[in-house]
């Protein structure tokens, strides 16, 4: 008998009908019952990395899993207006997107066990005149999944990422505003780390309960600054975990009456909140369940507690030496070729460029690479692993992941040569006469570099590029049209 083939009218219909998804929807229904879940948060991530969505009583899970929740298209642009009063991204009469849950991302919230959370894939409305039910191109998470799938199909390799998210725990004053760091700016100081121990333990407890394998942490050299690292994984799942980690920190801050800030540069004269991305390409491998401390029922789907393990690291030479393979070198070459444009995504706010301007703190402001060289934009941080440094903790990891894949594709396809690694301090090398391209010095320049780069722009398909640029051009315009305290101090009493 011939196999039966189905032709679906839209991406949405095909998504709902996927047999694996149908089975996972049933599994989540059983989880909801076993865990006593009353409500489910259907969440997705906006162009700026903000978590958006709706809450629905869990009794409606199976119906909503196939129907989805609906929100105005402008939700992907933070539901905000520009400085002229016009809605960003979409007009007020735009249709409503359809957010369909990815059941494999279902997990219970450890601080409110009556609530479950699930990430969603976004689609155009079913009754749109054009492309009804198509994937919504301004869905940054959905775009990353599709970009990664295309990369794997072309090159036979997958991207695994590990992030180093730095952030600061600040005291909250009586007026509700920040009142300095909880600890002193002493890097690697165990006593400062111990002062934040109750906060750290709470973060770890919640993180493990949501499938995050926390591997190490330290106190960094800014007030209240911590770096807590998570085991590296598939690029999409790593991005989901970075978003989850931020949500966890926000919850713990509420419980301790603190402020958890991922702002890039709250204080000058000390280190900023970077988020180095350690990347490598792999062929083969498998999903392995990491049950952590759970012996019985996991508080979520197996995929939330699983990691990609094994396979061949295509950046690692068989000899184990630091110099990457030809594949790795071509990927580095692709990154260097497009570093100015990548900067607009990795350093995506006005404040990001305070980090780039505060010299003496290893700010990655030059387009070069080296082995264990912290003064350049790209560092081979270990055999088989490349660290992209010009990215901070307010990054949208889905946009960043998609852009890195596009630069890797360009590097591999065009066999980009990164040149010889720079082992000297880049500032000493420049004093000795080396010519090195500097990365953009402000958000406006970075946006210009991005707009001129077809490769990185391809990671922002369709509406995504328009939404991103409307948001970021407006941010830049608001900044340059604002009179700051520095302006007053500098010019108020200036005379001819």
C-alpha positions as CSV (number, residue, x, y, z in Angstrom):
1,X,0.0,0.0,0.0
2,X,1.3,3.4,-0.9
3,X,2.1,5.7,2.0
4,X,-0.4,8.4,2.7
5,X,0.9,11.9,2.2
6,X,-0.7,15.1,3.6
7,X,-0.7,18.5,2.0
8,X,-1.3,21.2,4.6
9,X,-2.5,24.7,3.7
10,X,-0.2,26.5,6.1
11,X,2.8,26.2,8.4
12,X,0.4,26.4,11.3
13,X,-1.6,23.3,10.2
14,X,1.5,21.3,9.6
15,X,2.9,22.3,13.0
16,X,-0.3,21.2,14.8
17,X,-0.5,17.9,12.9
18,X,3.1,16.8,13.6
19,X,2.7,13.3,15.2
20,X,5.5,13.8,17.6
21,X,4.0,17.1,18.8
22,X,0.6,15.4,19.2
23,X,2.1,12.8,21.5
24,X,3.9,15.5,23.5
25,X,0.7,17.4,24.0
26,X,-0.7,14.3,25.6
27,X,2.4,13.9,27.8
28,X,2.0,17.5,29.0
29,X,-1.6,16.9,29.9
30,X,-0.5,14.0,32.1
31,X,2.2,16.2,33.7
32,X,-0.3,18.9,34.4
33,X,-2.5,16.4,36.3
34,X,0.4,14.7,38.1
35,X,2.0,18.0,39.2
36,X,-1.3,19.8,40.2
37,X,-0.8,22.6,37.7
38,X,-3.6,25.2,37.7
39,X,-2.3,27.7,35.2
40,X,0.1,27.7,32.2
41,X,2.1,30.7,31.0
42,X,2.4,30.7,27.2
43,X,5.5,32.8,26.6
44,X,7.6,34.0,23.7
45,X,10.4,36.5,23.4
46,X,10.2,39.9,21.8
47,X,12.8,41.5,19.5
48,X,14.6,43.1,22.5
49,X,14.6,39.8,24.6
50,X,11.6,40.6,26.7
51,X,9.4,37.7,27.8
52,X,5.8,38.2,26.5
53,X,2.7,36.0,26.5
54,X,-0.6,35.0,28.3
55,X,-1.7,32.9,31.2
56,X,-4.4,30.3,30.7
57,X,-6.1,27.9,33.2
58,X,-4.5,24.5,32.8
59,X,-7.9,22.8,32.3
60,X,-7.8,24.3,28.7
61,X,-4.4,22.9,27.9
62,X,-5.3,20.4,25.1
63,X,-7.6,22.8,23.4
64,X,-5.1,25.7,23.5
65,X,-2.3,23.5,22.4
66,X,-3.9,23.2,19.0
67,X,-5.7,26.5,18.9
68,X,-3.1,28.7,20.4
69,X,-3.3,32.0,22.2
70,X,-3.7,35.3,20.3
71,X,-2.0,38.6,20.8
72,X,-1.6,41.8,18.7
73,X,1.4,41.5,16.4
74,X,2.9,44.5,18.2
75,X,3.7,42.1,21.2
76,X,6.9,41.1,19.4
77,X,7.9,44.8,19.5
78,X,7.3,45.3,23.3
79,X,3.9,46.9,22.7
80,X,5.4,50.4,22.6
81,X,5.3,53.6,20.6
82,X,8.2,55.6,19.2
83,X,9.1,59.1,20.3
84,X,6.6,60.5,17.8
85,X,3.7,58.5,19.2
86,X,3.5,55.8,16.5
87,X,3.3,52.2,17.4
88,X,6.5,50.3,16.6
89,X,6.5,47.3,14.3
90,X,2.8,47.1,13.5
91,X,-0.2,49.5,13.3
92,X,-3.0,49.4,15.8
93,X,-5.3,47.7,13.4
94,X,-2.9,44.9,12.6
95,X,-4.1,41.3,13.1
96,X,-3.4,39.1,16.1
97,X,-0.6,36.5,15.9
98,X,-1.2,32.9,17.0
99,X,1.2,31.6,19.6
100,X,1.2,27.8,19.7
101,X,3.1,26.0,22.5
102,X,6.1,23.8,22.0
103,X,5.1,21.1,24.5
104,X,8.7,19.8,24.9
105,X,9.5,23.1,26.7
106,X,6.8,22.6,29.5
107,X,8.1,22.9,33.0
108,X,6.7,23.7,36.5
109,X,7.7,27.0,38.1
110,X,9.5,26.0,41.3
111,X,8.5,29.3,43.1
112,X,4.8,28.8,42.3
113,X,4.1,25.1,41.8
114,X,0.6,25.7,40.6
115,X,1.9,27.3,37.4
116,X,3.6,25.7,34.4
117,X,5.5,27.5,31.6
118,X,5.9,26.7,28.0
119,X,7.7,28.5,25.1
120,X,5.7,29.2,21.9
121,X,6.2,29.3,18.2
122,X,4.5,32.3,16.5
123,X,2.3,32.3,13.3
124,X,0.4,34.8,11.3
125,X,-3.3,34.8,11.9
126,X,-5.4,32.1,10.2
127,X,-7.6,34.6,8.4
128,X,-4.9,36.9,7.1
129,X,-5.2,38.0,3.4
130,X,-1.6,37.2,2.8
131,X,0.3,34.1,4.1
132,X,-2.4,33.1,6.5
133,X,-1.0,30.7,9.1
134,X,2.6,31.2,8.0
135,X,5.5,31.3,10.4
136,X,5.7,34.8,11.8
137,X,9.0,36.2,10.6
138,X,9.3,38.6,13.6
139,X,9.4,35.5,15.9
140,X,13.1,35.6,16.9
141,X,12.9,32.1,18.6
142,X,11.2,30.5,15.6
143,X,13.7,32.1,13.2
144,X,16.6,30.6,15.1
145,X,15.1,27.1,14.9
146,X,14.7,27.5,11.2
147,X,18.1,29.0,10.6
148,X,19.7,26.2,12.6
149,X,17.8,23.6,10.6
150,X,19.0,25.0,7.3
151,X,22.6,25.2,8.6
152,X,22.5,21.5,9.7
153,X,21.0,20.5,6.4
154,X,23.7,22.3,4.4
155,X,26.8,21.6,6.5
156,X,25.9,18.4,8.5
157,X,26.9,20.1,11.7
158,X,25.1,21.6,14.7
159,X,25.9,24.7,16.8
160,X,26.4,24.2,20.6
161,X,26.7,27.3,22.8
162,X,27.6,28.0,26.4
163,X,27.1,31.5,27.8
164,X,28.8,33.4,30.6
165,X,26.0,35.7,31.9
166,X,27.3,38.4,34.3
167,X,24.8,40.4,36.3
168,X,24.7,42.5,39.5
169,X,22.7,42.2,42.7
170,X,21.9,45.7,44.0
171,X,20.4,46.9,47.2
172,X,17.0,48.5,46.9
173,X,16.8,51.8,48.8
174,X,13.7,53.1,50.6
175,X,12.7,55.0,47.5
176,X,12.7,51.7,45.6
177,X,15.7,52.7,43.5
178,X,19.1,51.1,43.3
179,X,21.4,51.8,46.3
180,X,24.7,50.2,45.3
181,X,25.9,46.7,45.1
182,X,25.2,44.1,47.8
183,X,28.9,43.3,47.9
184,X,32.2,45.0,47.1
185,X,33.9,44.8,43.7
186,X,36.5,42.1,44.5
187,X,37.0,39.6,41.7
188,X,37.0,35.9,42.6
189,X,36.8,36.8,46.3
190,X,35.1,33.9,48.2
191,X,34.1,36.1,51.1
192,X,32.1,38.4,48.7
193,X,30.6,35.3,47.1
194,X,29.6,34.0,50.5
195,X,27.8,37.2,51.4
196,X,25.5,36.5,48.4
197,X,25.2,32.8,49.3
198,X,21.5,32.8,50.3
199,X,20.7,34.5,47.0
200,X,22.9,32.1,45.0
201,X,21.5,29.0,46.6
202,X,18.0,30.2,45.8
203,X,18.9,30.8,42.2
204,X,20.6,27.3,42.0
205,X,17.5,25.6,43.5
206,X,15.2,27.2,41.0
207,X,17.5,26.7,38.1
208,X,18.0,22.9,38.8
209,X,14.2,22.6,39.2
210,X,13.8,24.0,35.7
211,X,16.5,21.8,34.1
212,X,19.5,24.2,34.2
213,X,22.7,22.3,35.0
214,X,24.6,24.9,36.9
215,X,28.3,24.1,36.5
216,X,30.3,26.9,38.2
217,X,30.2,30.5,39.5
218,X,32.3,33.3,40.9
219,X,32.2,36.9,42.2
220,X,33.3,39.3,39.5
221,X,35.0,42.7,39.8
222,X,32.0,45.0,40.1
223,X,29.6,45.7,43.0
224,X,27.4,42.7,43.6
225,X,28.5,41.1,40.4
226,X,28.1,37.4,39.9
227,X,28.7,35.0,37.0
228,X,26.9,31.7,37.3
229,X,27.4,29.4,34.3
230,X,25.1,26.8,32.8
231,X,26.2,23.7,30.9
232,X,26.5,24.3,27.1
233,X,23.9,22.8,24.8
234,X,22.2,23.1,21.5
235,X,22.0,26.8,20.5
236,X,18.1,27.0,20.8
237,X,17.9,25.3,24.1
238,X,20.8,27.3,25.4
239,X,19.0,30.5,24.4
240,X,15.8,29.3,26.2
241,X,17.9,28.6,29.3
242,X,19.5,32.1,29.3
243,X,16.0,33.6,29.2
244,X,14.9,31.3,32.0
245,X,17.9,32.2,34.1
246,X,17.0,35.9,33.8
247,X,13.4,35.1,34.9
248,X,14.8,33.2,37.8
249,X,17.0,36.0,38.9
250,X,14.1,38.5,38.7
251,X,12.0,36.2,40.9
252,X,14.8,35.8,43.5
253,X,15.3,39.5,43.6
254,X,11.6,40.0,44.5
255,X,12.0,37.5,47.3
256,X,15.0,39.2,48.8
257,X,13.9,42.8,48.0
258,X,16.9,43.3,45.8
259,X,17.4,44.5,42.2
260,X,18.8,41.9,39.8
261,X,20.2,43.9,36.9
262,X,21.5,42.6,33.6
263,X,22.2,46.2,32.5
264,X,25.5,46.3,30.6
265,X,27.3,49.1,32.4
266,X,25.6,50.4,35.6
267,X,29.0,51.7,37.0
268,X,32.0,53.2,35.2
269,X,35.4,52.3,36.5
270,X,34.5,48.7,37.1
271,X,33.7,45.8,34.8
272,X,30.5,45.6,32.8
273,X,28.0,42.7,32.6
274,X,29.3,40.8,29.6
275,X,27.8,37.5,28.3
276,X,30.6,35.8,26.4
277,X,29.3,33.2,24.0
278,X,31.5,30.0,23.8
279,X,30.7,28.3,20.5
280,X,31.6,25.1,18.7
281,X,30.2,23.0,15.8
282,X,29.5,19.3,16.2
283,X,28.6,16.4,14.1
284,X,26.7,13.5,15.6
285,X,25.8,13.3,19.3
286,X,22.6,12.4,21.2
287,X,20.2,13.6,23.7
288,X,21.0,12.6,27.3
289,X,18.7,13.0,30.2
290,X,20.2,14.7,33.2
291,X,17.8,14.0,36.1
292,X,19.9,16.2,38.5
293,X,18.4,15.4,42.0
294,X,15.0,14.1,40.8
295,X,14.4,10.4,41.4
296,X,10.8,10.2,40.5
297,X,8.5,12.5,38.5
298,X,10.3,15.2,36.7
299,X,8.6,18.6,37.1
300,X,8.6,19.1,33.3
301,X,9.2,17.4,30.0
302,X,12.3,15.2,29.6
303,X,13.7,17.7,27.0
304,X,13.9,20.4,29.6
305,X,16.3,18.2,31.6
306,X,18.3,16.9,28.5
307,X,21.5,18.0,26.9
308,X,23.3,17.3,23.6
309,X,26.2,15.1,24.4
310,X,28.9,13.2,22.4
311,X,29.6,13.4,18.7
312,X,32.6,15.0,17.0
313,X,33.7,18.5,17.9
314,X,34.5,19.9,14.4
315,X,36.6,22.7,15.9
316,X,39.0,20.3,17.8
317,X,42.1,18.8,16.2
318,X,42.7,15.1,16.9
319,X,45.9,16.2,18.6
320,X,44.0,18.3,21.1
321,X,46.1,21.4,20.3
322,X,44.7,25.0,20.7
323,X,44.8,25.9,17.0
324,X,41.3,25.2,15.7
325,X,40.7,22.9,12.7
326,X,40.2,24.3,9.2
327,X,36.5,24.3,9.9
328,X,37.0,26.4,13.0
329,X,39.4,28.8,11.3
330,X,36.9,29.4,8.5
331,X,34.2,30.1,11.1
332,X,36.5,32.6,12.9
333,X,37.1,34.1,9.5
334,X,33.4,34.5,9.0
335,X,33.0,36.1,12.4
336,X,35.8,38.6,11.8
337,X,34.4,39.6,8.4
338,X,31.1,40.5,10.0
339,X,32.1,41.6,13.5
340,X,30.9,45.3,13.1
341,X,27.4,44.0,12.1
342,X,27.4,41.4,14.8
343,X,28.1,44.1,17.4
344,X,24.6,45.6,16.8
345,X,23.1,42.3,18.0
346,X,25.6,41.4,20.7
347,X,25.8,45.0,22.1
348,X,22.3,46.1,21.4
349,X,21.6,49.0,23.7
350,X,22.9,52.6,24.1
351,X,24.4,51.6,27.4
352,X,26.3,48.7,25.8
353,X,28.8,51.2,24.4
354,X,29.7,52.4,27.9
355,X,31.4,49.0,28.2
356,X,33.2,49.6,24.9
357,X,34.5,53.0,26.0
358,X,35.7,52.2,29.5
359,X,39.2,51.0,28.6
360,X,41.3,48.9,30.9
361,X,38.7,46.2,31.5
362,X,39.4,44.0,28.5
363,X,36.5,45.4,26.5
364,X,36.4,43.6,23.2
365,X,36.6,46.6,20.8
366,X,39.0,45.3,18.1
367,X,38.2,42.9,15.2
368,X,41.0,40.4,15.8
369,X,41.4,37.0,17.4
370,X,43.9,35.0,19.4
371,X,44.6,32.2,21.8
372,X,43.6,33.1,25.4
373,X,43.8,36.7,24.4
374,X,41.2,38.7,26.3
375,X,42.0,42.0,24.5
376,X,40.5,41.0,21.2
377,X,36.9,40.4,20.0
378,X,37.3,36.6,19.4
379,X,39.3,34.3,21.8
380,X,40.1,30.6,21.5
381,X,39.2,29.9,25.2
382,X,40.1,26.2,25.1
383,X,40.9,23.6,22.5
384,X,37.8,23.1,20.4
385,X,36.0,26.2,21.7
386,X,35.8,29.8,20.4
387,X,34.6,32.7,22.6
388,X,32.8,35.6,21.0
389,X,33.4,38.5,23.5
390,X,31.5,41.6,22.1
391,X,28.2,40.5,23.5
392,X,26.6,41.6,26.8
393,X,24.0,40.4,29.2
394,X,21.1,42.3,27.6
395,X,21.6,40.3,24.4
396,X,18.6,38.6,22.6
397,X,20.2,35.2,22.4
398,X,18.0,34.0,19.6
399,X,19.1,36.9,17.3
400,X,22.7,36.3,18.3
401,X,22.5,32.6,17.7
402,X,21.0,33.1,14.2
403,X,23.6,35.7,13.3
404,X,26.5,33.5,14.4
405,X,25.1,30.7,12.2
406,X,24.9,33.0,9.2
407,X,28.5,34.1,9.7
408,X,29.7,30.5,10.1
409,X,27.9,29.6,6.9
410,X,29.6,32.5,5.1
411,X,33.0,31.5,6.6
412,X,32.6,27.9,5.5
413,X,31.1,28.6,2.1
414,X,33.7,31.2,1.2
415,X,36.6,29.6,3.1
416,X,37.3,32.8,5.0
417,X,40.9,33.2,6.3
418,X,41.1,34.8,9.7
419,X,44.8,35.4,9.5
420,X,47.3,34.6,12.1
421,X,46.2,34.7,15.8
422,X,47.3,37.7,17.7
423,X,49.1,36.6,20.9
424,X,50.2,40.1,22.0
425,X,48.0,42.5,24.0
426,X,46.2,44.2,21.1
427,X,47.1,47.7,22.4
428,X,50.8,46.8,22.4
429,X,50.4,45.3,19.0
430,X,48.9,48.5,17.7
431,X,51.6,50.6,19.2
432,X,54.0,48.4,17.3
433,X,52.3,49.3,14.1
434,X,49.6,46.7,13.6
435,X,46.5,47.9,11.7
436,X,43.3,46.6,13.3
437,X,39.7,47.5,12.6
438,X,37.8,49.0,15.6
439,X,34.3,47.9,16.3
440,X,31.5,50.5,16.3
441,X,31.7,53.0,19.2
442,X,28.0,53.7,19.6
443,X,24.6,52.1,18.8
444,X,24.0,54.4,15.8
445,X,27.2,53.3,14.1
446,X,26.6,49.6,14.9
447,X,23.1,49.8,13.4
448,X,24.6,51.3,10.2
449,X,27.1,48.5,10.0
450,X,24.3,45.9,10.5
451,X,22.2,47.5,7.8
452,X,25.0,47.3,5.3
453,X,25.8,43.6,6.0
454,X,23.7,41.3,3.9
455,X,25.0,38.1,5.7
456,X,24.0,39.2,9.2
457,X,20.9,40.9,8.0
458,X,19.7,37.5,6.6
459,X,19.4,36.4,10.2
460,X,16.6,39.0,10.6
461,X,14.2,37.8,7.9
462,X,11.0,39.4,6.8
463,X,9.4,41.6,9.4
464,X,12.1,40.9,11.9
465,X,14.6,43.4,10.5
466,X,11.9,46.1,10.3
467,X,10.8,45.5,13.9
468,X,14.4,45.4,15.2
469,X,15.5,48.6,13.4
470,X,12.3,50.5,14.4
471,X,13.0,49.7,18.0
472,X,16.7,50.4,18.0
473,X,16.6,53.5,15.8
474,X,14.0,54.9,18.1
475,X,16.2,54.1,21.1
476,X,19.2,55.8,19.5
477,X,17.1,58.9,18.6
478,X,15.7,59.1,22.1
479,X,19.2,59.0,23.5
480,X,20.7,61.7,21.3
481,X,17.7,64.0,21.9
482,X,18.0,63.7,25.7
483,X,19.9,66.3,27.8
484,X,21.9,64.4,30.4
485,X,23.5,65.2,33.8
486,X,26.8,65.2,31.9
487,X,25.5,67.9,29.6
488,X,24.6,70.1,32.6
489,X,27.9,69.5,34.3
490,X,29.9,70.2,31.2
491,X,28.1,73.2,29.6
492,X,25.7,74.9,32.1
493,X,28.1,77.6,33.1
494,X,30.4,77.5,30.1
495,X,31.1,81.0,28.8
496,X,32.8,82.2,25.6
